[in-house]
């Protein structure tokens, strides 16, 4: 005997139905025709009832109940894939919402993204892997106005992923033997006392497994997650575009209440099941963003110029450019056919210009691209397609896209054959330092600690042998905090 099916809820194209629909709040208007499925024992319905719809009227409404002191997980990488409308909505609540702890890979730039909440002093603590070029972020941290908990990028991605999966802690080789392991990384400097540390990180518990050292890392969760996707439906199913996926799915899974802003809301059923990147079970609120600026942090174009600097022949700049080209040409000779390679920011990335045309090298970018193509031609740049240096790039046939947690699974699992990165110092035993000058300059470790901790990945450093003023960079022992111990090949 069949269970009685619920009545169908239809929206016929009649004026009466349109009038009823328009009288409903926006979040209740996404009602679609019902499909019912009956078996001998039960019935199933995809009825989109008002209670089932996750659509909210506006970004302001979606963040209206976020209180002061909340812990926010915010998606994005650089300026790519950031929830700019939700951030702007929070900024308008500067008088009532502050003392926030924000977990995000970085904090945008001075006048865009999370940098706006830094300017309005709404953030008490940033939990990030990279300070980057945000001068206000660095200034507030070094002056003691802002607490900053720096975490290796892969550990950040995995800690958030673990939080969403209900895994309280895990072991990783990333950071073993560095200040991440031993403690003492400045979280807050004393105001008015140059370089004096008020709060420092605590030591991580360590274990040895199969002769290798590992440290425990704890999962990260948040009160709210603010993320950005390309398309979504009223059930909260999401699709991301290009490299804008990055940290967004992981942050969504780890938030108690996840608020997603999208460029387009589509009818339920339009997104094919195998197209959905993030199921709606992880999303509680969905809102359509307004006008998107989608600012590009580093517009980099392929205008046909030579890799060498256009500096005047015989000048110091020209001599430096020639030296850098000589270094990256030598790096390119390390590439072998079929190799998977991660190239760091700056000089390492130039090595891609000198790959032997007779071989295939797959370039991996830790923000979620495998198969990096060349810089785009003028007019072809896409703000959703950037590399780890926040530069505009292109995709090539065979490229693939994924989230930051998958990217660092490739890295930590030694699926990347070689990594090339810059350095401030390298010791005679292969120790590497490249992320901070305590009390003076802080960029953050980004993904470097994860890359050099991989067991079977070849580590190559590109750098000039002396710093400005002639100070040596190849030393018996590094004097700066380490990125990795005995890691340089």
C-alpha positions as CSV (number, residue, x, y, z in Angstrom):
1,X,0.0,0.0,0.0
2,X,1.4,3.4,-1.1
3,X,2.1,6.1,1.5
4,X,0.0,9.1,0.5
5,X,2.0,11.7,-1.4
6,X,2.1,15.3,-0.3
7,X,0.2,17.7,-2.7
8,X,2.3,19.2,-5.4
9,X,3.4,22.8,-5.0
10,X,3.5,24.4,-8.5
11,X,4.2,27.9,-9.8
12,X,2.2,28.0,-13.0
13,X,2.7,31.0,-15.2
14,X,-0.5,32.7,-14.2
15,X,-0.9,36.2,-12.9
16,X,-2.4,34.9,-9.6
17,X,0.6,32.7,-8.9
18,X,3.0,35.6,-9.7
19,X,1.1,37.9,-7.3
20,X,1.3,35.3,-4.5
21,X,5.0,34.7,-5.2
22,X,5.9,38.4,-5.3
23,X,4.3,38.9,-1.9
24,X,6.7,36.5,-0.3
25,X,10.1,37.6,1.2
26,X,13.0,37.0,-1.2
27,X,14.3,34.0,0.7
28,X,10.9,32.3,0.2
29,X,10.4,33.0,-3.5
30,X,12.7,30.2,-4.8
31,X,9.9,27.7,-4.9
32,X,10.1,25.2,-7.7
33,X,7.8,22.5,-9.0
34,X,7.8,19.4,-6.9
35,X,9.0,16.0,-8.1
36,X,7.7,13.0,-6.2
37,X,9.0,9.5,-6.1
38,X,7.0,6.6,-4.8
39,X,7.9,3.1,-3.9
40,X,5.8,0.3,-2.3
41,X,6.8,1.6,1.2
42,X,7.6,5.3,1.1
43,X,7.6,8.5,-0.9
44,X,10.3,11.2,-1.5
45,X,9.8,14.8,-2.3
46,X,12.2,17.6,-3.4
47,X,9.6,20.2,-2.3
48,X,11.3,23.5,-1.6
49,X,9.3,24.8,1.3
50,X,9.9,28.2,2.8
51,X,11.8,26.6,5.7
52,X,14.0,24.7,3.3
53,X,15.2,27.8,1.4
54,X,18.5,29.2,2.6
55,X,18.3,32.4,0.6
56,X,18.6,35.7,2.5
57,X,17.6,39.1,1.3
58,X,21.0,40.8,1.5
59,X,24.5,40.5,2.8
60,X,23.6,42.9,5.6
61,X,20.7,40.7,6.7
62,X,22.9,37.6,6.5
63,X,25.5,39.0,8.9
64,X,23.1,40.9,11.1
65,X,23.4,38.5,14.1
66,X,27.2,38.2,14.2
67,X,28.2,39.5,17.6
68,X,31.4,41.0,18.9
69,X,34.0,38.5,19.9
70,X,33.0,36.0,17.2
71,X,35.5,33.7,15.5
72,X,35.1,34.0,11.8
73,X,36.5,31.7,9.1
74,X,36.9,33.7,5.9
75,X,37.6,32.1,2.5
76,X,39.8,33.4,-0.3
77,X,43.4,33.6,-1.3
78,X,44.9,37.1,-1.7
79,X,41.9,38.9,-3.3
80,X,40.7,35.9,-5.3
81,X,37.5,34.3,-4.1
82,X,37.0,36.6,-1.1
83,X,33.4,37.3,0.2
84,X,33.7,41.0,-0.5
85,X,30.0,41.8,-0.1
86,X,29.8,40.1,3.3
87,X,33.0,41.8,4.4
88,X,31.6,45.2,3.4
89,X,28.4,44.4,5.3
90,X,30.4,43.7,8.4
91,X,32.4,46.9,7.9
92,X,29.1,48.9,8.3
93,X,28.7,47.5,11.8
94,X,32.1,48.8,13.0
95,X,30.4,50.5,16.0
96,X,28.8,47.3,17.3
97,X,30.8,44.4,16.0
98,X,34.5,44.2,17.0
99,X,37.0,42.1,18.9
100,X,36.8,39.5,16.1
101,X,39.1,36.6,15.7
102,X,39.5,36.0,11.9
103,X,40.9,32.9,10.4
104,X,42.0,33.5,6.8
105,X,45.0,32.7,4.7
106,X,45.8,36.5,4.6
107,X,44.0,39.8,5.1
108,X,43.6,41.2,1.7
109,X,45.3,44.6,1.0
110,X,45.1,47.9,2.9
111,X,41.9,49.1,1.2
112,X,40.1,46.0,0.1
113,X,39.0,42.7,1.6
114,X,39.7,42.0,5.2
115,X,42.1,45.0,5.2
116,X,39.0,47.1,5.5
117,X,38.1,45.4,8.9
118,X,41.7,46.0,10.0
119,X,41.3,49.7,9.3
120,X,38.1,49.9,11.3
121,X,39.8,48.1,14.2
122,X,37.2,45.3,14.2
123,X,39.7,42.5,14.3
124,X,41.5,41.6,17.5
125,X,43.4,38.5,16.2
126,X,44.3,37.3,12.8
127,X,45.1,33.6,12.3
128,X,46.9,33.5,8.9
129,X,49.8,32.1,7.0
130,X,50.8,35.2,5.1
131,X,51.0,38.9,5.8
132,X,52.1,39.7,2.2
133,X,51.9,43.2,0.9
134,X,49.3,44.5,3.4
135,X,51.3,47.3,5.0
136,X,48.6,48.1,7.5
137,X,48.4,44.4,8.6
138,X,52.2,44.4,9.2
139,X,52.2,47.8,10.9
140,X,49.4,46.8,13.4
141,X,51.2,43.5,14.2
142,X,54.7,45.0,14.7
143,X,53.3,47.9,16.8
144,X,51.4,45.6,19.1
145,X,47.9,46.8,18.0
146,X,46.9,43.4,16.5
147,X,47.4,39.8,17.6
148,X,48.6,37.6,14.8
149,X,48.9,33.8,15.0
150,X,51.0,32.7,12.0
151,X,50.5,29.1,10.8
152,X,52.0,27.3,7.8
153,X,49.6,27.5,4.9
154,X,49.2,23.7,4.5
155,X,48.7,23.3,8.3
156,X,46.1,26.0,8.3
157,X,44.2,24.3,5.4
158,X,44.4,20.9,7.2
159,X,43.5,22.3,10.6
160,X,40.4,23.8,9.1
161,X,39.6,20.7,7.1
162,X,40.1,18.6,10.3
163,X,37.7,20.9,12.2
164,X,35.0,20.4,9.6
165,X,35.6,16.6,9.7
166,X,35.4,16.3,13.5
167,X,39.1,15.3,13.8
168,X,40.4,17.1,16.9
169,X,44.2,16.9,16.1
170,X,46.7,15.3,13.8
171,X,50.4,14.8,13.2
172,X,52.4,16.6,10.6
173,X,56.1,17.0,9.7
174,X,55.5,20.7,8.7
175,X,57.3,23.0,11.1
176,X,59.1,20.3,13.0
177,X,62.4,21.7,14.4
178,X,61.3,25.3,13.8
179,X,59.7,27.9,16.1
180,X,56.3,26.4,15.2
181,X,57.5,23.3,17.0
182,X,59.5,24.9,19.8
183,X,57.3,27.9,20.5
184,X,58.1,31.5,20.8
185,X,56.6,32.9,17.6
186,X,55.4,36.4,18.5
187,X,51.6,36.6,18.6
188,X,51.5,40.1,20.1
189,X,54.2,42.7,20.6
190,X,54.0,45.1,23.5
191,X,52.8,48.5,22.4
192,X,55.4,51.3,22.8
193,X,58.2,48.8,23.5
194,X,60.0,48.0,20.2
195,X,60.4,44.3,19.6
196,X,59.2,43.2,23.1
197,X,56.9,40.2,22.9
198,X,53.8,40.2,25.1
199,X,52.2,36.9,23.8
200,X,54.1,34.1,22.1
201,X,53.1,30.8,20.7
202,X,53.4,27.7,22.9
203,X,55.5,24.6,22.0
204,X,53.8,21.8,20.0
205,X,53.8,18.3,21.3
206,X,56.0,16.0,19.1
207,X,56.2,12.4,18.2
208,X,58.6,10.3,16.1
209,X,57.1,7.9,13.5
210,X,59.3,5.7,11.4
211,X,62.3,7.8,12.2
212,X,60.8,11.1,11.2
213,X,59.8,13.9,13.6
214,X,56.2,15.2,13.7
215,X,54.2,17.7,15.7
216,X,50.6,17.7,16.8
217,X,48.3,20.4,15.3
218,X,44.8,21.1,16.6
219,X,41.7,21.4,14.5
220,X,40.2,24.9,13.8
221,X,36.5,25.6,13.8
222,X,34.6,28.9,13.9
223,X,31.3,30.5,15.0
224,X,30.6,31.7,11.4
225,X,32.2,31.0,8.0
226,X,32.0,33.7,5.4
227,X,32.7,32.3,1.9
228,X,32.3,33.1,-1.8
229,X,31.2,30.9,-4.6
230,X,30.2,31.3,-8.3
231,X,26.8,29.7,-8.3
232,X,24.4,28.4,-5.7
233,X,20.9,27.1,-5.3
234,X,18.3,27.5,-2.6
235,X,19.4,24.3,-0.9
236,X,22.9,25.8,-0.5
237,X,24.7,23.6,-3.1
238,X,27.7,25.6,-4.4
239,X,29.9,25.7,-7.5
240,X,33.2,27.6,-7.5
241,X,35.0,29.0,-10.5
242,X,38.7,28.7,-11.3
243,X,41.2,29.2,-8.5
244,X,38.6,31.1,-6.5
245,X,37.8,27.7,-4.8
246,X,41.0,27.9,-2.6
247,X,40.1,28.0,1.1
248,X,36.4,28.5,0.6
249,X,35.1,24.8,0.8
250,X,37.3,24.0,3.9
251,X,36.1,27.1,5.7
252,X,32.5,26.3,4.9
253,X,32.8,22.8,6.4
254,X,34.3,24.1,9.7
255,X,31.8,26.9,10.4
256,X,28.9,26.4,12.8
257,X,26.9,28.8,10.6
258,X,28.2,29.2,7.1
259,X,27.2,32.2,5.0
260,X,27.9,31.9,1.3
261,X,27.7,34.8,-1.1
262,X,27.4,33.9,-4.8
263,X,27.4,35.7,-8.1
264,X,24.3,33.8,-9.3
265,X,21.4,31.9,-7.6
266,X,20.0,29.2,-9.9
267,X,16.9,27.0,-9.6
268,X,17.2,23.8,-7.6
269,X,18.1,21.1,-10.0
270,X,20.0,23.3,-12.5
271,X,23.3,22.3,-10.9
272,X,24.0,18.7,-12.0
273,X,24.9,16.5,-9.0
274,X,28.4,15.8,-10.3
275,X,29.0,19.5,-10.9
276,X,28.5,20.5,-7.2
277,X,31.7,21.3,-5.4
278,X,30.2,21.8,-2.0
279,X,26.9,20.1,-0.9
280,X,24.3,22.3,0.8
281,X,24.6,20.4,4.1
282,X,27.5,22.7,4.9
283,X,25.7,26.0,4.1
284,X,23.1,27.6,6.3
285,X,22.7,31.0,4.5
286,X,22.9,32.0,0.9
287,X,22.9,35.5,-0.5
288,X,23.5,37.0,-3.9
289,X,26.3,39.4,-3.9
290,X,25.9,42.9,-5.4
291,X,28.4,44.5,-7.7
292,X,31.7,42.6,-7.6
293,X,34.9,44.5,-8.0
294,X,37.0,41.3,-8.1
295,X,40.1,43.3,-7.8
296,X,43.3,41.8,-9.2
297,X,46.2,42.1,-6.8
298,X,49.1,41.6,-9.3
299,X,48.1,42.1,-12.9
300,X,50.8,40.3,-14.8
301,X,50.5,40.1,-18.6
302,X,52.4,38.4,-21.4
303,X,53.2,41.4,-23.6
304,X,56.1,39.7,-25.5
305,X,58.8,41.3,-23.4
306,X,62.0,39.4,-22.7
307,X,62.4,37.8,-19.2
308,X,65.5,39.9,-18.7
309,X,65.0,43.4,-17.2
310,X,64.8,46.2,-19.7
311,X,67.4,48.1,-17.7
312,X,70.1,50.0,-19.5
313,X,73.0,47.7,-20.6
314,X,75.9,47.9,-18.3
315,X,73.9,49.2,-15.3
316,X,73.8,47.5,-11.9
317,X,70.1,46.6,-12.6
318,X,71.0,45.0,-15.9
319,X,73.8,43.0,-14.2
320,X,71.4,41.8,-11.5
321,X,68.9,40.7,-14.1
322,X,71.5,38.8,-16.0
323,X,72.6,37.1,-12.8
324,X,69.0,36.1,-12.0
325,X,68.5,34.8,-15.5
326,X,71.6,32.7,-15.2
327,X,70.3,31.2,-11.9
328,X,66.9,30.3,-13.2
329,X,68.3,28.8,-16.4
330,X,70.4,26.5,-14.2
331,X,67.3,25.6,-12.2
332,X,65.5,24.7,-15.4
333,X,68.1,22.0,-16.1
334,X,66.9,20.2,-13.0
335,X,63.5,19.5,-14.7
336,X,62.9,16.1,-16.1
337,X,60.1,14.8,-18.4
338,X,56.8,14.3,-16.6
339,X,57.9,16.1,-13.4
340,X,55.5,17.8,-11.1
341,X,57.0,21.1,-9.9
342,X,56.0,23.9,-7.5
343,X,57.7,27.2,-8.2
344,X,57.8,29.9,-5.6
345,X,57.1,33.6,-5.9
346,X,59.6,35.8,-7.8
347,X,62.8,34.4,-9.2
348,X,61.7,30.7,-9.0
349,X,58.7,31.3,-11.2
350,X,61.0,32.6,-14.0
351,X,62.4,29.1,-14.4
352,X,59.2,28.2,-16.2
353,X,60.4,30.3,-19.1
354,X,63.3,28.0,-19.8
355,X,61.8,24.6,-19.7
356,X,63.3,22.4,-22.5
357,X,60.6,22.2,-25.2
358,X,61.3,18.5,-25.6
359,X,59.9,17.7,-22.2
360,X,56.6,18.1,-20.2
361,X,56.7,19.7,-16.8
362,X,53.5,20.1,-14.7
363,X,53.5,23.2,-12.6
364,X,51.5,23.1,-9.3
365,X,50.3,26.2,-7.5
366,X,49.4,25.8,-3.8
367,X,46.2,27.9,-4.2
368,X,44.6,25.1,-6.2
369,X,45.9,24.7,-9.8
370,X,47.8,21.9,-11.5
371,X,48.9,22.8,-14.9
372,X,49.8,26.5,-14.8
373,X,49.9,28.2,-18.2
374,X,51.7,31.4,-19.2
375,X,50.7,34.9,-18.2
376,X,47.7,36.1,-20.2
377,X,47.8,38.4,-23.1
378,X,46.5,41.9,-22.5
379,X,42.8,41.9,-22.1
380,X,42.6,38.1,-21.4
381,X,43.3,38.4,-17.7
382,X,40.8,36.6,-15.4
383,X,40.6,37.6,-11.7
384,X,39.6,34.0,-10.8
385,X,42.7,32.5,-12.4
386,X,45.8,33.5,-10.4
387,X,48.9,31.7,-9.1
388,X,50.3,31.5,-5.6
389,X,52.0,34.9,-6.1
390,X,48.6,36.4,-6.8
391,X,49.6,37.0,-10.4
392,X,47.2,36.5,-13.3
393,X,47.9,33.3,-15.2
394,X,46.2,31.0,-17.7
395,X,45.2,27.4,-17.8
396,X,46.3,24.9,-20.4
397,X,44.9,21.7,-21.8
398,X,45.0,19.1,-19.1
399,X,44.9,21.7,-16.2
400,X,42.9,20.8,-13.1
401,X,41.5,22.9,-10.2
402,X,40.9,22.0,-6.6
403,X,40.8,23.5,-3.1
404,X,43.7,24.5,-0.8
405,X,43.3,21.4,1.4
406,X,43.7,19.1,-1.7
407,X,46.6,21.1,-2.9
408,X,48.6,20.6,0.3
409,X,47.6,16.9,0.4
410,X,49.6,16.7,-2.8
411,X,52.5,18.6,-1.2
412,X,52.6,16.8,2.1
413,X,52.1,13.5,0.5
414,X,55.3,14.0,-1.7
415,X,53.3,13.9,-4.9
416,X,55.2,17.1,-6.0
417,X,58.6,16.0,-7.3
418,X,60.5,19.3,-6.8
419,X,59.9,22.7,-5.2
420,X,61.9,25.8,-6.0
421,X,61.8,28.8,-3.6
422,X,63.8,31.8,-2.5
423,X,65.6,32.3,0.8
424,X,67.1,34.9,3.1
425,X,69.6,32.4,4.5
426,X,70.8,28.8,3.9
427,X,73.2,27.0,6.2
428,X,75.9,24.6,5.3
429,X,73.8,21.7,6.5
430,X,70.8,22.7,4.3
431,X,68.7,24.6,6.9
432,X,66.5,27.3,5.3
433,X,65.3,30.6,6.6
434,X,63.0,32.8,4.5
435,X,59.9,34.0,6.3
436,X,60.7,36.6,9.0
437,X,63.1,39.1,10.5
438,X,61.9,39.3,14.1
439,X,60.5,42.7,15.1
440,X,61.4,44.2,11.8
441,X,59.9,42.4,8.8
442,X,57.3,39.7,8.6
443,X,55.9,38.2,5.4
444,X,54.8,34.9,6.9
445,X,55.8,31.4,6.0
446,X,53.0,30.9,3.5
447,X,53.3,27.4,2.0
448,X,57.1,27.2,2.3
449,X,57.2,25.1,5.5
450,X,54.9,22.5,4.0
451,X,56.9,22.3,0.8
452,X,60.3,21.8,2.4
453,X,58.9,19.3,5.0
454,X,57.8,16.8,2.3
455,X,59.8,13.6,2.6
456,X,60.5,12.9,-1.0
457,X,60.3,16.3,-2.7
458,X,63.6,17.8,-4.0
459,X,64.1,21.3,-2.6
460,X,66.1,23.8,-4.7
461,X,66.8,27.4,-3.6
462,X,67.3,30.3,-5.9
463,X,69.1,33.3,-4.4
464,X,72.0,35.6,-4.8
465,X,74.9,34.7,-2.5
466,X,75.0,38.0,-0.7
467,X,72.4,40.5,0.6
468,X,72.5,44.2,0.2
469,X,75.6,45.5,1.8
470,X,77.5,42.3,1.1
471,X,76.3,40.2,4.0
472,X,76.6,36.5,3.2
473,X,73.4,34.5,2.8
474,X,75.1,31.1,2.7
475,X,76.2,30.6,6.3
476,X,77.6,28.0,8.7
477,X,74.4,28.4,10.7
478,X,71.3,30.4,10.0
479,X,70.7,33.4,12.3
480,X,67.1,33.9,11.3
481,X,64.1,31.7,12.4
482,X,64.1,28.5,10.3
483,X,61.6,27.5,7.7
484,X,63.0,24.0,7.5
485,X,65.8,21.9,9.0
486,X,68.3,20.1,6.8
487,X,65.8,20.4,3.9
488,X,67.7,22.0,1.0
489,X,69.0,19.5,-1.6
